[in-house]
């Protein structure tokens, strides 16, 4: 067996690669103990156990053990553990037997359990939902298993598997080629080279070229892409033991893009760290100096710092994303990379090709003219040879030719008369593709190169033309005439390509793009790709939602204009790829803004347009499904593909549509905005609420002769509020909010906090005043400074209870007050889950002082009934004041959330 290729070997074995590249196919099969018929399921399972699975070893981010650790090791729970330990010593270990009390310790540990279990359950449910969604879309590979060719997930590939490859496939593992047919492979993921190279099963590495293992002609590496042709190979390395695995050992195969939302979260973290670094020491010093109890001051400062942190943010963001993903899946949109939803919702530009998106994805060959503009079967026969015998990606044009030939010609006779010799695959520089066939009938041995391609590119390499039954020179005048004919058909909505040929072009086995010279033009192929009936309405909806659609196509201007007019696009300005060449950055920046239709683009130019749009401050989505779309998809903020796309497009995509329809996309965008809105709602409301609380604590600490609230009470307040916020992902956003893209920015966050944080602090200060000078003196029978020590203790307990209840209610009500710019409960209302969670948490907190033994453990007292009326009055006044502040805030701001 391959004793060097064990599970624990996580680097590529270059010696093994070199040996396999130099040995025969039979020797490789013998080395791997497999036949050309492949493995059985049983043997595949054995090999998986021996050599490992076909996965790049990144730390498993969704293990239940990790979730458990993350749920119980948070700033909130760590503080609770510290306070529980302190309480254990001060209330139990170092006190007389008759004064021992474990109730505080028990309460804190229960709070740890509640917080940890809530987070754990939410994370597990989220992970399961993500796995279920991702299982709906997977990149597959064609494996010879149990004697049959089967489409199986690439993760099922094992050492010894026989893999069948075709154009558009991603190579799933390191393989030794057994058979190949005009196989061209792009290795840009490994070496950055964009030009594909030919791979030949029967060819061996050059002598002395052992170090150039990337260039071995008979070896394919994981992560590379088949551009054209076909082949069969046997797998000799999977997962970490592949070359790709060596390059990506410490990162996931599906790297998550750094979205604007990710950057925003980092900015918030910096802001919170800065605020904590300032406020926590300040709270500590103020309380230490004014109360003289430095230990309690320190504990209170730590609890204050935790209160400033939105500890539920990771759980809420993740559950919000998953809920949005599940909702999007119901509308035919599968989110492959969760963090892309934020960019999906904030995208203001969508770049897409027109074929299949604006058009019906069903091209029909309408005309096959000779150069005299007459339909002849010979032109259709030549085009059939080119389309049928090419082994690259058979696109819609090839399928249309094959369908038309099947209706009008005896294709079996053509296949019998002509044998394929070689082909020159299509690329986006030449914009041509050729096949070489040999006539096996009366002209046995005669080679014929048949080429089809875009008009300008075909005219470049042609020198003759079939005209009036004769072959004549291709003069400038005739070129002008050809272009006029093509333009006339383009204006009628036809996409036109030219067909040419060359007899006996080169010796067998030496054909290349250099042979595409001195061609004889034979005829025109005119295709019709009618617009989708739904395209015009879908584009109108996207425009209504603030999304500008830009068409990036390789097609020509006339055809694109014709389609654009039919679907309601502005076609007054169109730029071609040539127009963009050699332009300065400033010129390009203006051109991509002014124009929405770009034609005759290479993959590199598509990518360049997207990069310039991003530099201009746009959030850009790109929708693609072909090999040529992969670079642009990687450059975009959010990449979109369809389930029928080629492997490389699906692998590059953040979001996959089950139907290639802009209506599906539009629904997904609105759901993405809802997810974005609810996430921003939690962040803005919580930070402003916490900021208000901290401001209140600083003011109260400066003037009160005791701590404004006990650390444990502050943490319970934080837990109740944080738990109620778990309902925010189930809230709704207004239709107005969903109609415009929202870009993440933390620049407005401090302003939001400084407007609405102090608003709640005003009512905290009113509460402090009422409690200190009215309510507590009324209950205990005197002002604080005139009371005995026992009465002062009772006074403090009542004060803490009063502020706890008022603070909890205002925190819960701020969710309703700030979720929308309108008046809460009258002009706007939250969903039932949010109503139940917020009012439920507030009610639970309000009844705690009446529950034994919680009241004693938490140092709560019973306030007079009229205090409840005071709280209600304060809440009404708070909501009204917040509404007024919102009106002032909205004078200079477009959005509240």
Residue pairs with C-beta under 8 A, 6 or more apart in sequence:
1 33
1 50
2 16
2 31
2 32
2 51
2 159
2 236
4 13
4 15
4 16
5 13
5 16
5 51
5 159
5 236
5 237
5 241
6 50
6 51
7 50
7 51
7 52
9 240
9 241
10 57
10 240
10 241
10 245
10 249
11 240
11 241
11 246
11 249
12 174
12 237
12 241
12 242
12 243
12 245
12 246
13 237
13 241
14 213
16 236
16 237
17 174
17 213
17 216
17 219
17 236
17 237
17 243
18 205
18 210
18 213
20 28
20 31
20 176
20 219
20 236
21 176
21 204
21 205
21 213
21 216
21 218
21 219
22 204
22 205
23 31
25 176
25 178
25 201
28 176
28 234
28 236
29 35
29 36
29 178
29 234
31 236
32 159
32 160
32 234
32 236
33 160
34 43
34 160
34 162
34 234
36 162
36 178
37 144
37 147
37 162
38 143
38 144
38 145
38 146
38 147
38 160
38 161
38 162
39 47
39 144
39 145
39 158
39 160
39 161
39 162
40 145
40 146
41 145
41 146
43 160
44 145
44 156
44 158
44 160
44 161
47 158
47 159
47 160
48 158
50 159
51 158
51 159
51 238
51 241
52 238
52 239
52 240
52 241
53 155
53 158
53 238
53 239
54 154
54 155
54 156
54 157
54 158
54 172
54 173
54 238
54 239
55 155
55 239
55 253
56 239
56 240
56 244
56 245
56 248
56 249
56 251
56 252
56 253
57 239
57 240
57 245
57 249
58 250
58 251
58 252
58 253
60 66
62 127
62 130
62 131
64 124
67 120
67 123
67 124
67 127
68 116
68 120
70 119
70 123
70 314
71 115
71 116
71 117
71 118
71 119
71 120
71 123
72 112
72 116
72 120
74 115
74 119
74 311
75 305
75 306
75 309
75 311
76 115
76 306
76 309
76 311
76 715
76 718
76 719
76 722
77 112
77 115
77 116
79 302
79 303
79 306
79 715
80 108
80 109
80 111
80 112
80 115
80 715
81 108
81 112
82 299
82 302
83 108
83 299
83 303
83 711
83 712
83 715
84 104
84 105
84 108
84 109
84 112
86 299
87 104
87 105
87 108
88 102
88 105
91 100
91 101
91 102
91 104
91 105
92 100
92 101
92 102
92 105
95 101
103 853
103 856
103 857
104 712
104 857
106 857
107 712
107 854
107 857
107 858
108 712
111 715
111 716
111 719
114 719
114 723
115 719
115 722
118 315
118 723
118 726
119 312
119 315
122 315
122 318
122 319
122 726
123 315
123 318
125 319
125 322
126 318
126 319
126 322
129 322
129 325
129 326
130 322
130 325
130 338
133 325
133 326
133 329
133 334
133 335
134 334
134 336
136 329
136 334
137 334
137 336
137 643
137 650
137 656
138 153
138 154
138 155
139 153
139 154
139 170
139 647
139 650
139 651
140 151
140 152
140 153
140 154
140 647
141 151
141 152
141 153
141 154
141 157
141 163
141 165
141 169
141 170
141 172
141 647
142 149
142 150
142 151
142 163
142 164
142 165
142 166
142 169
143 149
143 150
143 151
143 152
143 156
143 157
143 161
143 162
143 163
143 164
144 150
144 161
144 162
144 163
144 164
145 152
145 161
149 164
154 170
154 172
154 173
157 163
157 172
157 173
157 235
157 238
158 235
158 238
159 173
159 235
159 236
159 237
159 238
160 234
160 235
161 173
161 234
161 235
162 178
162 232
162 233
162 234
162 235
163 172
163 173
163 175
163 232
163 233
163 234
163 235
164 230
164 231
164 232
165 171
165 183
165 220
165 226
165 230
165 231
165 232
165 233
166 226
166 229
166 230
166 391
167 226
167 227
167 228
167 229
167 230
167 391
167 392
167 393
167 627
167 646
168 225
168 226
168 393
168 626
168 627
168 646
168 647
168 648
169 225
169 226
169 646
169 647
170 223
170 224
170 225
170 226
170 647
170 648
170 651
171 185
171 220
171 221
171 222
171 223
171 224
171 225
171 226
172 222
172 235
173 222
173 235
173 237
173 238
173 239
173 242
174 219
174 220
174 221
174 222
174 235
174 236
174 237
174 238
174 241
174 242
174 243
174 244
175 219
175 220
175 221
175 233
175 234
175 235
175 236
176 218
176 219
176 233
176 234
176 236
177 183
177 199
177 200
177 201
177 218
177 219
177 220
177 231
177 232
177 233
178 201
178 231
178 232
178 233
178 234
179 201
179 231
179 232
180 199
180 200
180 201
180 202
180 229
180 230
180 231
180 232
181 229
181 230
181 231
181 391
182 198
182 228
182 229
182 230
182 391
182 422
182 423
182 425
183 198
183 199
183 200
183 226
183 228
183 229
183 230
183 231
184 196
184 197
184 198
184 199
184 226
184 227
184 228
184 229
184 392
184 425
185 196
185 197
185 198
185 199
185 220
185 224
185 225
185 226
185 227
186 193
186 194
186 195
186 196
186 224
186 225
186 227
186 627
187 193
187 197
187 214
187 221
187 224
188 194
188 224
188 225
189 223
189 224
189 225
189 244
190 214
190 221
190 223
190 224
190 243
190 244
190 247
191 214
194 604
196 227
196 228
196 425
196 427
197 215
198 217
199 217
199 218
199 219
199 220
199 231
200 217
200 218
201 218
201 231
201 232
201 233
202 218
203 217
203 218
204 217
204 218
205 212
205 213
205 215
205 216
205 217
205 218
206 212
209 215
213 219
213 243
214 221
214 243
220 231
220 233
221 242
221 243
221 244
222 237
222 238
222 242
222 243
222 244
222 245
223 242
223 244
225 627
225 630
225 647
225 648
227 392
227 425
227 427
227 627
228 390
228 391
228 392
228 393
228 423
228 425
228 426
229 391
229 392
229 423
229 425
230 391
237 243
239 245
240 246
240 249
254 336
254 337
254 651
256 337
256 339
257 337
257 339
257 340
257 343
257 637
257 654
259 339
259 340
259 342
259 343
259 637
260 342
260 343
260 346
260 619
260 637
260 743
260 744
261 339
261 342
261 343
261 346
261 676
261 679
261 744
262 339
263 744
264 744
264 745
264 746
265 313
265 317
267 746
268 683
268 687
268 746
268 749
271 746
271 749
271 750
272 308
272 309
272 687
275 308
275 691
275 694
276 305
276 308
276 309
279 304
279 305
279 308
279 694
279 698
280 301
280 302
280 304
280 305
280 308
281 301
282 698
283 297
283 300
283 301
283 304
283 694
283 697
283 698
283 701
284 297
284 298
284 300
284 301
285 297
286 698
286 701
286 702
287 293
287 296
287 297
287 300
287 301
287 701
287 707
288 294
288 297
288 298
290 701
290 702
290 704
290 705
291 297
291 705
291 706
291 707
296 707
296 711
297 707
299 711
300 707
300 710
300 711
300 714
302 711
303 711
303 712
303 714
303 715
304 694
304 697
304 714
306 715
306 718
307 690
307 693
307 694
307 714
307 715
307 717
307 718
308 690
308 691
308 694
309 690
310 682
310 683
310 686
310 687
310 690
310 722
311 718
311 722
312 682
312 686
312 722
312 723
312 725
312 726
313 682
313 683
313 686
315 726
316 679
316 682
316 725
316 726
316 728
316 729
317 679
317 682
318 338
319 726
319 729
320 675
320 678
320 679
320 682
320 728
320 729
321 335
321 338
321 339
321 341
321 342
321 675
321 679
322 338
323 675
323 729
323 730
324 335
324 341
324 671
324 672
324 674
324 675
325 334
325 335
325 338
325 341
327 671
328 334
328 335
328 341
328 667
328 668
328 671
328 672
329 335
331 664
331 667
331 668
331 671
332 657
332 658
332 659
332 661
332 664
332 667
333 655
333 656
333 657
333 658
333 664
333 665
333 667
333 668
333 671
334 643
334 655
334 656
334 657
334 658
335 341
335 344
335 654
335 655
336 653
336 654
336 655
336 656
337 654
337 655
340 638
340 639
340 654
340 655
341 672
341 675
341 676
342 672
342 675
342 676
342 679
342 744
343 619
343 621
343 637
343 638
343 654
344 621
344 638
344 654
344 655
344 668
344 669
344 672
345 669
345 671
345 672
345 673
345 674
345 675
345 676
345 677
345 741
345 742
346 619
346 672
346 673
346 676
346 741
346 742
346 743
346 744
347 547
347 619
347 620
347 621
347 637
347 638
347 669
347 741
348 546
348 547
348 548
348 618
348 619
348 741
348 743
349 547
349 548
349 549
349 550
349 613
349 618
349 619
349 620
349 621
350 542
350 547
350 548
350 549
350 550
350 620
350 621
350 622
350 623
350 665
351 549
351 550
351 551
351 552
351 606
351 609
351 610
351 613
351 620
351 621
351 622
351 623
351 632
351 636
352 358
352 549
352 550
352 551
352 552
352 622
352 623
352 624
353 551
353 552
353 553
353 554
353 623
353 624
353 626
353 629
354 551
354 553
354 555
354 560
354 563
354 564
355 361
355 363
355 396
355 529
355 553
355 555
356 396
356 625
356 660
357 535
357 623
357 660
357 662
358 531
358 532
358 535
358 539
358 551
358 563
358 564
358 567
358 662
359 529
359 530
359 531
359 532
359 535
359 563
360 529
360 530
360 531
360 532
361 396
361 660
362 396
362 529
363 396
363 397
363 399
363 400
363 495
363 527
363 528
363 529
364 400
364 403
364 404
364 527
364 528
364 529
365 380
365 383
365 400
365 401
365 403
365 404
365 525
365 526
365 527
366 494
366 526
366 527
366 528
367 375
367 489
367 494
367 524
367 525
367 526
368 375
368 376
368 379
368 380
368 383
368 404
368 523
368 524
368 525
368 526
369 375
369 376
369 379
369 523
369 524
369 526
370 376
370 378
370 379
370 466
370 522
370 523
370 524
371 465
371 466
371 467
371 482
371 521
371 522
371 523
371 524
372 467
372 468
373 485
373 524
376 523
377 408
377 409
378 522
378 523
379 499
379 522
379 523
379 524
379 525
380 401
380 404
380 405
380 408
380 409
381 405
381 409
381 414
382 450
382 499
382 501
382 522
382 523
383 401
383 405
383 450
383 452
383 499
383 525
384 401
384 402
384 405
384 409
384 411
384 414
385 414
385 418
385 435
385 437
385 448
385 450
386 401
386 433
386 434
386 435
386 450
386 451
386 452
386 499
387 394
387 397
387 398
387 399
387 401
387 402
387 405
387 452
388 402
388 405
388 411
388 414
388 415
389 418
389 420
389 423
389 435
389 437
390 398
390 423
390 425
390 426
390 433
390 435
391 423
392 423
392 425
392 426
392 433
393 626
393 627
393 646
394 402
395 626
396 529
397 495
397 497
397 525
397 527
400 527
401 525
402 411
405 411
405 414
416 440
417 439
417 440
417 441
418 437
418 438
418 439
418 440
418 448
419 437
419 438
419 440
420 435
420 436
420 437
421 436
421 437
421 438
421 447
421 508
421 511
422 435
422 436
422 508
422 509
422 511
423 433
423 434
423 435
423 436
423 511
424 432
424 433
424 434
424 435
424 436
424 511
424 512
424 513
424 515
424 516
425 433
426 432
426 433
428 554
428 602
428 603
428 628
429 602
430 453
430 457
430 513
430 516
431 453
431 454
431 457
431 554
432 451
432 452
432 453
432 454
432 457
432 458
432 461
432 516
433 451
433 452
433 453
434 449
434 450
434 451
434 511
434 515
434 516
435 449
435 450
436 447
436 448
436 449
436 450
436 505
436 511
437 447
437 448
437 450
438 444
438 445
438 446
438 447
438 448
439 445
439 446
439 448
446 503
446 504
447 503
447 504
447 505
447 508
448 501
448 502
448 503
449 501
449 502
449 503
449 505
449 511
449 515
449 516
449 519
450 499
450 500
450 501
451 458
451 461
451 499
451 500
451 501
451 502
451 516
451 519
452 458
452 497
452 498
452 499
452 500
452 525
453 497
453 498
454 497
454 498
454 556
454 600
455 482
455 483
455 486
455 496
455 497
455 498
455 556
458 497
458 498
458 500
458 519
458 521
459 474
459 479
459 482
459 483
459 498
459 521
461 500
461 516
461 517
461 518
461 519
462 474
462 498
462 500
462 518
462 519
462 520
462 521
463 473
463 474
463 517
463 518
463 519
463 520
464 471
464 472
464 473
464 474
464 518
464 519
464 520
464 521
465 471
465 472
465 473
465 474
465 478
465 482
465 520
465 521
466 520
466 521
466 522
466 523
467 478
471 520
472 478
474 521
482 498
482 521
485 524
486 496
486 498
486 524
487 558
489 496
489 524
489 526
490 496
490 556
490 557
490 558
490 559
490 562
491 558
491 562
492 562
493 528
493 530
493 559
493 562
493 563
493 566
494 526
494 527
494 528
494 559
495 526
495 527
495 528
495 529
495 555
495 556
495 559
496 524
496 525
496 526
496 527
496 559
497 524
497 525
497 527
498 521
498 523
498 524
498 525
499 521
499 522
499 523
499 524
499 525
500 519
500 520
500 521
500 522
501 519
501 520
501 522
502 515
502 516
502 517
502 518
502 519
502 520
505 511
505 515
506 512
506 515
529 563
531 563
531 566
531 567
532 567
532 661
534 661
534 662
534 663
535 567
535 662
536 566
536 567
536 568
537 663
538 661
538 662
538 663
538 665
538 666
539 549
539 567
539 568
539 569
539 662
540 568
541 662
541 663
541 666
542 549
542 662
542 665
542 666
542 669
543 549
544 739
545 666
545 669
545 670
545 738
545 739
545 740
545 741
546 739
546 740
546 741
547 669
547 741
548 596
549 569
549 596
550 592
550 595
550 596
550 597
550 598
550 609
550 613
551 560
551 564
551 569
551 596
551 597
551 598
551 599
552 598
552 601
552 606
552 609
552 622
552 632
553 560
553 598
553 599
553 600
553 601
554 599
554 600
554 601
554 602
554 628
555 599
555 600
556 599
556 600
557 574
557 576
557 599
557 600
560 571
560 574
560 597
560 599
561 571
561 574
561 597
564 570
564 571
564 597
565 571
569 596
569 597
570 596
571 597
573 594
573 595
573 596
573 597
574 595
574 597
574 598
574 599
575 591
575 595
575 597
575 598
575 599
576 598
576 599
576 600
576 601
577 598
577 599
577 600
577 601
577 602
577 605
578 600
579 591
580 588
580 591
580 598
580 605
580 608
580 609
583 591
585 612
588 608
588 612
589 612
589 615
589 616
592 609
592 612
592 613
592 616
593 616
598 605
598 609
601 609
603 628
603 629
603 630
603 631
603 632
604 631
606 622
606 628
606 629
606 631
606 632
607 631
607 632
607 634
607 635
610 620
610 622
610 632
610 635
610 636
611 635
613 620
614 620
614 635
614 637
619 637
619 638
619 741
619 743
620 636
620 637
620 638
621 636
621 637
621 638
621 639
621 640
622 629
622 632
622 633
622 635
622 636
622 638
622 639
622 640
623 639
623 640
623 641
623 665
624 630
624 632
624 633
624 639
624 640
624 641
624 645
624 649
625 641
625 642
625 644
625 645
625 646
625 649
625 660
626 645
626 646
626 649
627 646
627 648
627 649
629 641
629 649
629 652
630 648
630 649
630 652
632 639
633 639
633 640
633 641
633 649
633 652
633 653
634 652
638 654
638 655
639 652
639 653
639 654
639 655
640 653
640 654
640 655
640 656
640 657
640 665
641 649
641 650
641 652
641 653
641 655
641 656
641 657
642 656
642 657
642 658
642 659
642 660
643 650
643 656
643 657
643 658
644 660
645 653
645 656
650 656
655 668
657 664
657 665
657 668
658 664
670 738
673 733
673 737
673 738
673 741
673 742
674 732
674 733
674 738
675 729
676 742
676 744
677 733
677 737
677 738
677 742
677 897
678 728
678 729
678 731
678 733
680 742
680 744
680 897
681 728
681 731
681 818
681 819
681 897
682 725
682 728
683 749
684 749
684 752
684 818
684 897
685 814
685 815
685 818
685 819
686 721
686 725
687 749
687 752
687 753
688 752
688 753
688 755
688 756
688 757
688 760
688 814
688 818
689 721
689 756
689 757
689 760
689 811
689 814
690 757
691 753
691 754
691 757
692 756
692 757
692 758
692 759
692 760
692 761
692 764
693 760
693 761
693 764
693 807
693 811
695 757
695 758
695 761
696 708
696 760
696 761
696 764
696 765
696 768
696 807
697 708
697 709
699 761
699 764
699 765
699 768
700 708
700 764
700 768
700 803
701 707
701 708
704 768
704 772
704 799
705 784
705 785
706 796
706 799
708 768
708 799
708 800
708 803
709 717
709 800
709 803
709 804
709 807
710 800
710 858
710 859
712 858
712 859
713 800
713 804
713 858
713 859
713 860
716 804
716 845
716 848
716 858
717 804
717 807
717 808
717 811
717 845
720 808
720 841
720 842
720 844
720 845
721 808
721 811
721 812
721 841
723 837
723 841
724 812
724 815
724 837
724 838
724 840
724 841
724 842
725 815
725 837
726 837
727 833
727 834
727 836
727 837
727 838
728 815
728 834
730 831
730 833
730 834
731 819
731 830
731 831
731 833
731 834
732 830
732 831
734 820
734 828
737 895
737 897
742 895
748 893
752 889
755 885
755 888
755 889
756 814
756 818
756 882
756 885
756 889
759 878
759 881
759 882
759 885
760 810
760 811
760 814
760 878
762 881
763 806
763 810
763 874
763 877
763 878
763 881
764 803
764 806
764 807
764 810
766 874
767 802
767 803
767 806
767 807
767 874
768 803
770 870
771 798
771 799
771 802
771 803
772 784
772 799
773 783
775 798
775 802
775 863
775 864
775 867
775 870
776 784
776 795
776 798
776 799
776 802
777 783
777 784
777 795
778 864
779 794
779 798
779 863
779 864
780 787
780 791
780 794
780 795
780 798
781 787
781 791
782 791
784 792
784 795
787 795
794 861
797 859
797 860
797 861
798 861
798 863
800 859
800 860
800 861
801 849
801 860
801 861
801 862
801 863
802 863
802 867
804 845
804 860
805 845
805 846
805 849
805 863
805 867
805 871
806 871
806 874
808 841
808 842
808 845
808 846
809 842
809 846
809 871
809 875
810 874
810 875
810 878
812 838
812 839
812 841
812 842
813 824
813 838
813 875
813 878
813 879
814 882
815 830
815 834
815 838
816 824
816 825
816 830
816 834
816 838
816 879
817 824
817 878
817 879
817 882
817 883
817 886
818 882
818 886
818 896
818 897
819 828
819 830
819 834
819 897
820 827
820 828
820 896
820 897
821 886
821 890
821 896
822 828
823 879
823 883
824 879
824 883
825 879
829 835
830 838
848 854
848 855
848 858
848 860
849 855
849 860
849 861
849 862
849 863
850 862
854 860
855 861
855 862
886 896
889 896
890 896
